[in-house]
């Protein structure tokens, strides 16, 4: 029993280390983005000050129109209606795009959820991390993660699909065989435990070139 506990503790420590490293990458990427926005902001102010100095109001109006159009184009922040879900999704989307992975997300959660925020963070975070890991095995132009979240009557529906480089995976029990290691397996088990405890439903489907996970979580 003692040896099993040591082995389990070692696996958990490795899993936690992986989560910390992933979190660090997310924070570092968001910090870089903020520095870029600050640099751009200064340039925009200097440009408009130059136009103002010559009282070229038409040029200022045109420049403001361009800025407005540009902000509309790059405004990819996901707004689901749930603050925690917004935070984890936007953090992971930022990380994925920093790794040249295209993300298409459609998420709408207009009601207050009864699911624990910690549980939701764990589910979404693990699904996203697994999808990112699989996407990195593909050339940049083929990397794609699709996310769909919505309410289906009284249940929260979550769907993650990512393209993969390999062929259809083989199942081992309720899980598919993974080559990522212990951390990956612990993440999958954690998701399954949450779904089971919530009296929810989970389905995983592996096909040549794609992997999909679907989850239903009751909210009553």
N, C-alpha and C positions, 0 to 999 in steps of 0.2 A: 504493500500500500504506500509505503514511504517513497519507493522508487517511482511509482506512478505519479505521485504528487509532485516530485521533483521534475519529472518529464513534462507534466501538464504546466507547471509554473514556468519552465523554460520556453514552452510554446507560447504561453500567454505573454511573456516578456518580449519575445521576438515580434509578436503581433502588435503589442503596444508601441514598440520602437518603430515599426512600419507606419503606424497611424500618426505618430509624432512627426516622422520625416515627411509624410504626405501633407500634414497640416502646415509644416514649415514652408514647404514649396508653395502652398496656396497663399499664405501670408506674404511671402517674399514676392510672388507674382503680383498680388494686389498692390503692394507697396511700390513696385516698379511702375505700375499703371498710374498710380496717383502722382508719382514724380513726373511722368510724361504729361499728364493733364496740367500740372502746375506750370511746366515749361511752355506748353502750348498756350495756356491762358496769358502768360506774360507777352508772348509774341503777338497774340490777338490784340491785347491792350495797346502795345506799342504801334501796331499798324493803324488802329483807329485814332490814336493820338496824333499820328502823322497826318492823317486825313483831316482831323479837326483843326490842326494848326494852319492848314491852307483853306479851311472852311469849305471843304469838298463834301457837302452833305449827301450828295447823290452816291458818292463812293462809299461813304459810311453806311448808308441804307443798303446798298448792294452787298457790302461785306457782311452786314448783319443777316441778310437773307441767306447768304452762303453758309454762315455759321449755323443758322437755324436748320438748314437743309442737312448739313453735315451731322449735327447732333441727332437729328431724326434718324439718319442712316445708321449711326453707330450705337443708338440706344437699344441695346440688346438685353437690358436688365429684365429678368423674369419677375413678374409681379403676380403671385398666385392668389393673394388675399390672406395668406398665412405667413406671419413674419419669420418664424423659424425655418419653414420650408424655403422661403425666399433666400434666407441667409446661406443655407447649405447648398442650394441649387446654384446660386450665383457664384459662390466660392468655387465649386467644382467645375462649373462652366468656364470660369476664368482660367483654372488650372488646365483644363482640356485644351482650350484654344491656344494657350501658351505652348502646348506640345503639338500644334498644328492638327488638331482634331476638330472636325466640324461637328457642332452640336445643334440639333433641331429640337426645341422644347416647346411643348404645348401643355401648360399646367394651369388649372383653374380650381381653386378651393375656396368657394364663397362662404363656407360655413365654419363655425368654430369646431375644431376637432377634439375628440375625446382621447385620441391616442396620445401617449406620452411623447413629449418633444424629444426626449433622449432616444426613445425607440425609433421615432421617425428619422432622426439624424443618423442613427446607426444603419437603418435600412437604406436610406437614400445614399449615404456616404459609401457604404460597402458596394452597392450596385454600381455607383459611379466609378469607384476605384477599380473594380473588376473590368468595367467597360473600357476605361482608359488603358489599363494594362493590356487588354486584348487588342485594342486599336493600334498600339505602338508597334505591333508585329506587322502591320500593313504599311505600304508606301503612303506618303502624306496625302496624295490625291484620292485615296480610297478609304481614309479614316472617317467614320461617321457614327455618331451616337444619337438615337432618337428617344425622346422621353415624352411620355404622356401621363398626366395625372388629372383626375376629375372625380366627382362624386357620382356614383351609380346608386341611386336611391339613398340608402343609409350607409353605404360602404364607400370607403376611399379606394379608388382604383389607381394602381401604380404600374406602369409598363416601361421597361428599359430594353432597347434593342441596340446591339452594336454589331458592326461587320467584323468578321474574324478571318484570319489567314489560314486556319486549318479546316479540316473536314469535320463532319458530324462527330460530336463527342459521345463516349459511351457512359452510361449511367452506372453508378455504384450505390445501390440503395436509392435514396431520394435525390442524391446529388450526382453531378457529372464529374468524371475524373478530371483533375486539374494538374497542370505542370508547374503552377506558380509556387506551391509550397505550403507549409503549415499555416501561415498567416491568412492565405486565401481561404483555406478550409475552415478556419475558425470564424472568419467573416461570414461565410455561407451558413455555418451552424448557428451563429448568433441571429441571423435573419430568420432562419427556420424556427428558432426558439421563440422569437418575438411574435411571429405569425401564429404559431400554435397557441401561445399564451393568450393571444387576442381573439382566439376562435376564428381566425382568418383563413385565407386560402392562398396558396402559392403554386405557381406552375412555371417550370423551366423547359424551354424548347431549344434544342440544338440542331441546326441544319448546316449543310455545307455553306460556309461563308457568312453565317449569321447566328447570333445567340440572343434569345429573348427571355426575360423574366417578367411574369405578371403576378401581381399581388392584390388581394382584396382584404381590407381591414374594416370590420364593423365599427361604426361610430355611435352606437346606442349603448 
